């Protein structure tokens, strides 16, 4: 225990030093998303929702209010959350590998990840989402691995997943993923089934009620039942490429969209983000509110998807592959002199390293899980949970939106690195055990190596 405490202290020092090095004497990054979060924060603070359009969910605006709407305070708190994420990763890895050095290595990948440190310096929801996602995996795994029966522990996981869904709406798939694992675990728990069932009910209620409550609030405020009014705009990222096939009832939208699409494609090489440049123009021309225009775009996009399923499938597949690209977000000229060169060099190395890690994630966990015996479920359940979570999120995001897919994967980068490192370790340990079993009894290791 004493050595664990020392490693955790060293981890905190390294993580804090890395963040001081990157953020010292630099301003927080204000993105294009920041004003929309500020709008909701102002509405919540004043309790005046006359300017609210349902675009943003409430968790990150509340977080901004708790930080006093001060960008530097937000950057500081998000950096602290980054250190907390490191400690969660350390504890999770130690729980499953019982190897302190390996757990330290897993946590170090997040402590020194420059792209994560940069996003912690941005007034955006990614840093908060990261610690919530890792925390939810930590709690879900604890419930799966232990005989925990208290409904409050399950309710805690439900609350965390609800908060995640109200931070990033496309992550509302997480309760379904966690429910599946908890339910399957209950079926294996024999005499504890009833207590586990009560826990699963507590989890489901805690996960669903906040999202339903905010959806009801949106319906009463902007006339849209759902946590966000962004679905229609997101789907047009896919269907905008063949919007000319839309029925005549959408002619006014097409008239504005088509020339804007050509200009946007000529400038960026892809039409996916066209809608964001003409959203206000379409609202003015059609006389629709933000929520009403989203509903129209949703209806139009669903019709286009049914009309051109293969084109939609191709666009969704491309969005899914983009999820696995390494995000370049936040790598910009924020520094001067040597520090700028150091950060940029690390980012270049990190880009290729993480690309390799993403590739291994799509292969190694499946190999590890496939090698497990049917009765050896405990050792592979966490890997299965992480793989199912990341793949479900990547597919859900790709089906709904063709946007900044690499940025959407940032909250899951720690889990991807965790899975690759621990799978590599497990496979290496398995190889060593099989090799020792093959050595004839009475033969020393040195003799076996010489014979080889």
N, C-alpha and C positions, 0 to 999 in steps of 0.2 A: 504493500500500500504506500509505503514511503517513497519508493521509486516511481510509482504512478504519479504521486503528487509532484515530484520533481520534474517529471516529463511534462506534465500539464503546465507547470509554471514556465518551463522553457518554451513550450508551445505558445503560451500567451505572450511571452516576451518577443518571440520571433514574429508572431502575427502582428503585434502592435508596432514593432519596429518597421516592418514592411509597409504598414499603412501610413506611418509617420513619414517615411521616405517618399512615398508616392504623393501624399496629399499635402505635405508641408509647403506652405507659401503658395498654394494653388487655390483657385476658386472652385466652388461646387459647379458641376455641369448642369446647366439648365437646358432641358430637351424640349422638343416640340410638344411632348405630352404634359409637361409641367403646368402650363396655364389651365388645362382642363381639370387637373387635380386641385389646383388652387381655387377654381370656381366652385367646386363641390365643397371644399373646406370653408370657403366664405359663406356658402349657403347654410352649412351645418352650424357655424359659429353664430350667425345672425338669426337662424331659424326662419329664414326667408328663402323659399325655394322658387320664387317667381322666375329666376333666370336658369333654373336647373333643367337640363335636357335629358338626363338619364344616361349620359355617355359613360360616366365613371361610377364604379362601385365605391362604397364609403370607407373601406378600411384604410387605404393609404391617405386619403384626406384627413381622417381622424388622427392618423400617425403624424401628419404634418402639423396639425393643431397641437398635439401633445408636445411637439418640438418647438412650439411657439412661432411656427411659420418662418423660422429662421433657417436659411439654407445651410449655414455653417454648422448649426446644431444638428440638422438632419444628417449632414455628412458625418459628423462625429458619432451620432447614435448608430447610424448604419454601419460604421466601421466597428463599433463595439459588437453589433450583431454578427458581423463577420467573424470576430474572435469567438463568440458564443457558438457559431456554426462549427468552428474547428474543434471545440471541446465536445460537442455532440458527436462529431465524426470519430473522435478518439474513443469516447465511451462505447459507441456502437461497434467499432472494430474490435475493441478489447473484449467486449461481451462475446463475440463470435470466434475470435482467433486465440484469445488468451495469450497473445503475444504483444508485449508492450511496445517493442520497437516497431513492429509492423503497424500497430495502431497509431504510433507517432508519425510514421511515414504517410499513412492515409490522411491524417489531419494536416500534415505539412503541405500536401498538394493544394489544399484550400488556403492555408495561411500565406502561401507565396504566389498564388494565382493572380497575376497582374490584371487580367480582364475582370476578375471578381472585385479586386480592390478598386479599379476604376469605376465600376458600376455602383460601388458603395459611395462614391463621391458624386453621384448623380441624383437629382431630385426626381427619382423614378421608383416604381414599386418592386423592381427586380431584387434588390438586396433584402428587403423585408420578406419577399416571397421565398427566397432561398432558405433563410433560417426557419421559416414556417414549414416548408416542405421537408427539410431534414428532420426537424422536430417531430413532424407527424409520422415519418418513417420510424424514427426512434421509438415512439409510443406504440405504434401499431405492432412493431416487431416485439416489443416487450409483452404485449397482450397475447401474441401468438406463441411466444416461447415459454411463458410462465403459466402458472395456474391461477393467475389473477382473476378474481370473480366479482370484484366490486363494480357496480354499475357506474360509479363516479369516474373510474378510470376510463371506461368506454365512452362516457359522456365527454370527458376531456378531449379524447381523440376526435369525437364528433365536432366539438366546438372549434378545434384547431383546423379541421378540414373545411368547416363552414367559413372561417376567417380567410382561409386560402382562396376559396371560391368567390368571396367578396373582395378579394384583392386582385385576382386575375380570373375573370369569368370563365375562360376556357378550361380552368382547372377544376371546374365543378364535376368533372369525371372522377376525381379522386375518391369521393365517398363510395362510389360503386365498386372501385377496385379494392378498397380496404374492406368493404362489406363482404365481398367474395372471399377474401382470405380469412376473415374472422368467422364467417359462416362455415367454411370448410374445416377450420380448426375446431369449431364446436362439435362437428360430427365425429371427430376423433377423440373427444374428451370424455366419453362414456358417462360416468356418474355425475359429471359436472355440467351436463348439457343444459339443465334448466337454468342454472345460475348464469351460464354463458349466454343463453337465449335472452335473459333479462338485460345483460350487458349489451348485446347486439341491438336490442330495441332502444336502449338508452343512447347508443351511438347514433342510430338512425334518426332519432328525434332531434338530438343535439346538432346533427349535421344538416338536417332539412329545415328546421324551423327558422333559423336566421335568414336563410336564402329565400324561403317562402315569405317571410316577413318583409324583406327588402323588396321583393317582387311585388307584393301587395302595395307597398308604399309607392313604388313606381307607377303602378296602375292608377292609384288615386291622384298622383301628381302629374304624370305626363301621358296617361292613358295607355301604357304599355305594361303588360304583365310579364316580368322577367327581371333579372338582376341588372341588365344593361340593354341599351337600345342600339347596340353596335352590330347586331347580327347581319342586317341587310347590307351595310357598308362592307363588312368582312367578306360576305359571299360574292359581292361584285368583284372582289380581287380575283376570283376564279372566272366568273361568267362575263366579266367585262371584255374578255378576249373574243367573245362571239355574241356580243350584245346586239349586233345588227339583226340577229335571228329572232329577237323579241317581238311579240305581237304589236300591232299598230297602236294599241292603247298606251303603249310606252313610248310613243314617237317623240314626245317632248323631251323625255329623258335622253333618248338616243340622239336627238338633234344636238344636244349640248355635249354628250359624252363622246361621240365618235371623233370629232376634231380634236378634243382634248386628249383622247387616247393616242391619236397619231402623234401629237406634239410630245406627249409624255414618253411614248415609246422611242421616238427619235432622240430624246434627251437621255433616257436611262437604259434603253434596250429592252424594256419589258413593260406591259400595260398595267401590271397588277395594282399599282398605287394611284391610278388615275383619279379615282373617286375623291380622294382627299383634297385635291386641288380645285374641285368644282362643287363640293358639297353645298357651300353657302349659295352658290349661283343656282343650283337646282332647287334649293328651298325657296329662293326668291321667285324663280320662274313658275314653280308649281303651286306656291302658296302653302306648302306643307311644312309642318314643324319637323324638328329633327327626328322625333319618334315616328311620326306619320310617314316621312320619307323612307325611314328604315323598313317599315312594314311593306311599303310598295316595292322597295328593292328586294326584300326577302321573297315576296310573292313572285316577282319577275324572275329572280335567280332560280327559285325552285322549278319554275316552268322551263327555264333554259336547261337546267341540269337534266330534267326528265327528257327533254328534246335532244340533248347532246350528251348522253352519259359517258361516252368514251372520251370526249374532249375534257369533260369535267374530271374524269378519273386520271387522265394524263396530267392535268394541272395540279390535282391533289397529290399525285405521286411526286411531282417535281417539288411541291411545297414540303413534302415529307423528307425528301433527300436534302433540301436546304436546311432542315432542322438540325442535321448532323454536321453542317459546316461550322467552322469555328467563327464565333462572332468577332468582328473587328470594331464593334461599337465602343466608343469612348477613347479609342487610340487616336489622339489628335495632339496638335502642338500646344501643350499646356505648360511646358517647362522651357527652361533655357539652359544652354551649355551642356555640361557633361551628364547631368541627370536626365535630360531629354534623350540623349543618345543611349544611355543605359536602359531606360524604360522601353524605348523602341526596339532595342536589340533583344531584350527579354521577351517582348511581345512577338517578335518574329520567331524566336525559338519556341515559344509557347504555342504559337499557331500550329506548327507542324507536329509538335508533341501531342497536342490535344486532338488533332486529326487522326493520329495513330491510335490514341486511346478510344476515340469514338468507334473506329473500325473494330478494335478488339472487343469493345462492349457488345457489338452485334454478333460476335462469334464465341468468345470465351465463356460467358455465363451459360449459354446453351450447352456447350461442351461439358462444363462442370455439372450442371443439373442432370444431363443425360447419363453421367457416370455414377450418379448416386443410386444406391439400392433403394428399393421401394420403402423399406422400413427405416431408412436413414434420412427422414424428412427434415429433421431439425437443422441439419447442416446446410441444406439447400433452400430452406423456406425464405430466408432473407434475400438471397439472390433472386429467387422467383418473384418476391414482392417488388424488388427494385426494378427488375426487367419488365414486369407487368405494368408498373407505374409509369416508367419512362416511355415504353412503347405505346401505352394507352394515351398518354398526353400528346406524344408526337403525332399519333394518328388523328386524335380529336382536333388538334390545332390545324393539321393539314387539310382536313375535311371542311373546316369552317373558313379558314383564312389563308390567303397567299400574301403574307406580309413579311415582317422582319423575323423570319423563322429562326435564324441563329440566335437572335436575342431572346426568343422564347425559351430556348434550351438552357440559358445561363443558370436558372435556379436548380437545374438537374445535373449540372456539371459535377458537383461534389459527389453525387450518388453514382454517376457514371465512373468516375475515378475510383471510388470506393469499390465498386463491383469488379473492375478490371484488376486492381491490386490484390484484393482478397481472393479472387478466382485464380489468379496466377499463383498465389501462395498455396492455395489448397491443392491445385494440380501438381505443384512441385512436391508438396508433402506426400501426396498419393503416389507419385512416381518413386520417391525415396522408400516408401513402405513396400511397394511391390518389388523394388530392387533388392531390399533386405530379405524379403521372403524367398527370393530366388537363390540366395547364397546358401550353399549346402551347410548343414549343421556342423559346427566345429571348425568352419573356415573363417579366418579373420577377414576384416574388411580390406586390409592391405593386400592379402593374398588374392581376394576376389578382384581387386583392381588390377593386380599384376597379371592375373589370368586373362582379364579382358584385354 
